[in-house]
Amino acid sequence: PYLFVKKSEKMLRERNGGEIPVTQIRFGEEIDVTEGDTVDFTVEYRDLSKITVLKKGIFLVTKGRRGIMLDPDAFTGGTVDEFLAFLKEKCPNATWDYK
């Protein structure tokens, strides 16, 4: 995940004039990832292929190899444990990895 995060950061800076915009991730019927004021992409739960739980983050990978890095300290509703239980229910076919 480290190399993915660095590559993602570089791409964000290139798209946004050297700045990293505030990114919001909403979990509802689908996962909506918003950078600044526009929805960058939407992911359906069935498209998550791998979920990696790290000491300082949660990394979601789609079947199309797109990744979403989550900061567990940035949750605004619910706890990390509740969220992981929610993902286990919504993504029964995803591979889980704990590091």
C-alpha positions in Angstrom: 0.0 0.0 0.0 2.9 2.5 0.6 3.8 2.7 -3.1 0.2 3.0 -4.0 -0.3 5.9 -1.6 2.7 7.7 -2.9 1.6 7.3 -6.5 -1.9 8.4 -5.6 -0.6 11.5 -3.8 1.5 12.4 -6.9 -1.5 12.1 -9.2 -3.7 14.2 -6.8 -1.1 17.0 -6.8 -0.8 16.9 -10.6 -4.6 17.2 -11.0 -5.0 20.0 -8.5 -2.1 22.4 -9.1 0.3 20.9 -6.6 -2.3 20.8 -3.8 -4.1 17.8 -2.2 -7.8 18.6 -1.9 -9.9 17.5 1.0 -11.2 14.1 0.1 -14.5 12.7 1.5 -15.6 9.1 1.3 -19.2 8.3 1.8 -20.5 4.8 2.5 -24.1 4.3 1.6 -25.6 2.1 -1.1 -22.3 2.6 -2.8 -18.9 4.2 -2.0 -18.6 7.7 -3.3 -15.1 9.3 -3.3 -15.2 13.1 -3.6 -12.2 15.3 -4.1 -12.9 19.0 -3.4 -16.4 19.6 -4.7 -16.9 16.9 -7.3 -17.4 13.1 -7.1 -14.3 11.6 -8.4 -15.6 8.0 -8.6 -18.1 5.6 -7.2 -17.5 2.0 -6.2 -20.1 -0.8 -5.6 -19.3 -3.0 -2.6 -19.4 -6.1 -4.8 -16.4 -4.6 -6.7 -14.1 -4.6 -3.6 -11.7 -7.5 -4.0 -9.3 -6.9 -1.1 -9.5 -5.2 2.3 -6.3 -4.7 4.2 -6.5 -3.5 7.8 -3.2 -1.8 8.8 -2.1 -0.4 12.1 -2.8 3.2 10.9 -5.3 2.7 8.1 -7.7 0.6 6.1 -6.9 0.0 2.4 -9.7 -1.0 0.0 -8.9 -2.4 -3.5 -11.4 -2.9 -6.3 -11.4 -5.6 -8.9 -10.2 -2.9 -11.3 -7.1 -2.3 -9.1 -8.4 1.1 -7.9 -7.5 1.8 -4.2 -9.1 3.7 -1.4 -7.0 4.5 1.7 -9.0 5.3 4.9 -7.7 7.1 8.0 -9.4 5.4 11.0 -9.1 8.7 12.9 -11.1 10.6 10.3 -14.4 8.7 10.7 -17.3 11.1 11.4 -20.0 8.5 12.1 -19.6 5.2 13.9 -16.5 3.3 15.0 -13.8 1.5 13.0 -15.0 -1.8 14.4 -18.6 -1.1 13.3 -17.3 -0.1 9.8 -15.3 -3.3 9.5 -18.3 -5.4 10.5 -20.4 -3.4 7.9 -17.8 -4.2 5.2 -17.8 -7.9 6.1 -21.5 -8.0 5.6 -21.4 -6.0 2.3 -18.3 -7.7 0.9 -18.5 -11.4 1.6 -16.3 -12.3 -1.3 -13.5 -9.9 -0.6 -10.1 -11.1 0.6 -9.1 -9.8 4.1 -5.6 -9.1 5.3 -4.5 -7.9 8.7 -1.1 -6.3 9.0 
